[in-house]
Structure formats: C-alpha cells, structure tokens
Amino acid sequence: MRILSSRDPAVERILQKTIANAAEIESRVREIVEEVRQRGDAAVLEYTRRFDRVPAEWDNLRVSAEEIEQARALVDGEFLDSLQAAIDNIRSFHEQQKQHSWMEPDPSGNILGQISRPLERVGIYVPGGTAAYPSSVLMNALPAQVAGVKEIIMVSPPAADGSLNPYTLVAAAACGVTEIYKIGGAQAVAALAFGTQTVPKVDKITGPGNIYVTMAKKLVYGEVDIDMLAGPSEVLVVADATANPRYAAADLLSQAEHDPLASALLVTPSTELAQAVKLEVERQLAGLSRRAIAEKALAEYGAIIITEDLAEAIEVANRFAPEHLELLVAEPFSWLGKVKNAGAVFVGHYSPEPIGDYFAGPNHILPTGGTARFYSPVTVDTFTKKTSVIAYSEAGFRVAAAKVIKLATVEGLDAHANSIKIRLEP
C-alpha cells in the first residue's frame, strides 16, 4: 500500500474517485431496461442465458417450494444456528426504528397528524452467481418484514446450472421472502420495475449490486422508488499508536477483497503504525483466496494517509464520508461526536467491520461514494411511506383564513384565495 502525506495531491484523487466509462455503461443498461420493459420474460430469459451462461433451454425463472426444501437439506446445522442468531439481532435492532401514526389536536379543535404505512410490495436484489450472500438477504428482507410489507420479491442471479445457492435460499425462507426469482443484473431490476408475465411489478427496489444493477436502478427511479445508488465498498480506518497493526491490516483487506474498485484507507498520525500496517497487509494478503482482487483494489484505491494528529484524521474521514468508518483509537467515544459523515461507525478495537456485515444488527446496506454526507443506511423507514392528515375545525379555519388569503394573494393564486373566501361568506 502507498503511504502518503495528507497534503499529497494524490489523496484528493483517492477521496474523489469516479467510475470510468459510466456513460457507456449507462447506455448499455438503458437498452437492457427498455428491452425488458417492452418484451418482458422473453428479454429476461435472453439476457440471463447470455450473461449468466445458463443452458439455452433454461426457462425456470421462479424458485419452487421443492427447491427451497432441497436447499434446507444441503446446509449445515452450524450455519442454521449462526443464521438464526444474526436474524434475531437484526430484527431486534430494526424493531427499534418503527414509527407509529399519530394525531394531535390543538386548542382550536384542529387535528393534524401523520399516517405511517408499509409499502405493499417491494423487490430486493441479492448478489449471486458465483458467490453466495445470505447476509444481503437478511439486511434487505428483515427491515421490510418489520415494517409490515406484505410481499417481498427477491431476485438473485443464478449459477451456470440455473440454480441459486442453497444458503441464500434458506436465508430467504427464514426471513419471510414471498417469492424468489433466478435473475440478476439490469434485467432483474427492469423486471421488478415494470413487471413481466412472470415477475410482479413492485413499489420499491432495494439491495446492492454491481455497476449494471446500480445504473438500472438509476434508470427506473420514478417508475418505482429505490433505496440508493450503491457503489463499490469502502472502509476508512482512523487509528492511533494504540492500534494493533494486525487488526488494522485485516480490516482493510476485509473490504479490499470485495471488488477491484473497493476503497481501503488507513488514516493515522503515527508513522510507526503506518509502516507496521503496510508490512502486515503484505503478509496477510499472501494467504487470501481473493488475493488478486484485493491487490488490485489496494493498488488503485488503497492508501495509508499520514496526518498531523487525530483531529486531522477525523477531518479526512469526514471529507471522504466512507461507507464504513472504524475508530481504532485509545478513547474512541471521545471522537465519535466529531464524526459527521459515515454510513456506519465501528467503535473500538473489537468492533471490526465484518461484525456489522453479518451479525451486530444495524443494516449493512450503506451509502457509498461520499453520499453519506446526505444519505442514510437502509432502515425500516426505507419500506414505509407517510401520509399527512389535516382536519381543521370551523373555528380554527376562521382564525387562519385571513393569513392564508394574504399568502395566496402574494403568490398571485386567486383561486387558492377564493377557496378560503367562499367559506367566509354568510
């Protein structure tokens, strides 16, 4: 990994990374989305056969109850125990986020309020194909279930034989997913957004995916709602001289192995720690099964940044607004209040990022690419909608009437003003 001064111009380039060929990718995705919108299942099958290399005769889009039962027989008991413990933690955390409808009268007899309702049907995207991500099932489905969503439709790309990973299927069944479809990529997003002969149209699409999935979500926004435009994974570790270099290196690599575009940054005022982490990264990297991916990510988007002090390290973190921020410092809670921009903060030496990915309870679907400056993680609110309620009494109306007329008149909206005036006539 590179070791850079915080004043080095390269730091700014790292903090402001952009996606190469974004316009070209968007153009290709637009074509896929339009084909699915117009031709439905036929286009979905064509793209699935092409991109996921399933057999030419394959047309089994929907997962059957028999496939889920077969999946249960293939997973081990230790996984089931770990899965249930994670489900309990995640559900418990998200239960705390539930909001209730409310009505509040005032002394004039007016009643103002808000109705909170779950969405009717949502689509969740779970990455798949050559890998399995049951944790993404949990982080999508459980907050939707807690919110009260009736229909949770899951899509995930199949393996070359047309199947879905058994661990992913078992996780979906455990989380109350209603229907599961073996499709991925931009074609899956378009199918959820517009509906096909087989896949039902949803109200909202959530879940992380590759750049094609993200672009498709961008293009269908407005037809349906989306959670966010997620980019490659990020971790920024703020550390002082008390940090264990082995821990810091392991945490950086835990994100670098995700994707060649992933960002893994260590920000520290300690040059001794910087050198120790650099050596430790090289040592641990040698034993990783996804070494090639991690190496590329570290070469392009990884760095160790030396700052004057911890205050400047936090300032760098706030500028980057990382998806995951770790505080491996002596008194982490004394610095937590200075963190302005982060998807999730992992506080202290024994709160590594993977414990949040899988088990702790908070959602791991987080804002990336600097959007933590203005965006939040997936929550129960992601799967709810709010309706305002306004019920004025006659007395309350008469008190407000003149002021409403004045405001409408200033805006030149005579009909608005007349709607008030007409109710004042004898």
PyMOL commands that set and color helices and strands:
alter all, ss='L'
color gray80, all
select helices_A, chain A and resi 9-15+22-39+41-51+65-74+77-95+134-147+166-174+185-194+211-220+245-256+271-285+291-301+310-320+332-336+353-358+371-373+380-383+394-410+414-421
alter helices_A, ss='H'
color red, helices_A
select strands_A, chain A and resi 3-5+102-105+111-118+121-125+151-155+179-181+204-206+225-226+234-239+263-268+302-306+324-328+344-347+384-391
alter strands_A, ss='S'
color yellow, strands_A
deselect
rebuild
show_as cartoon
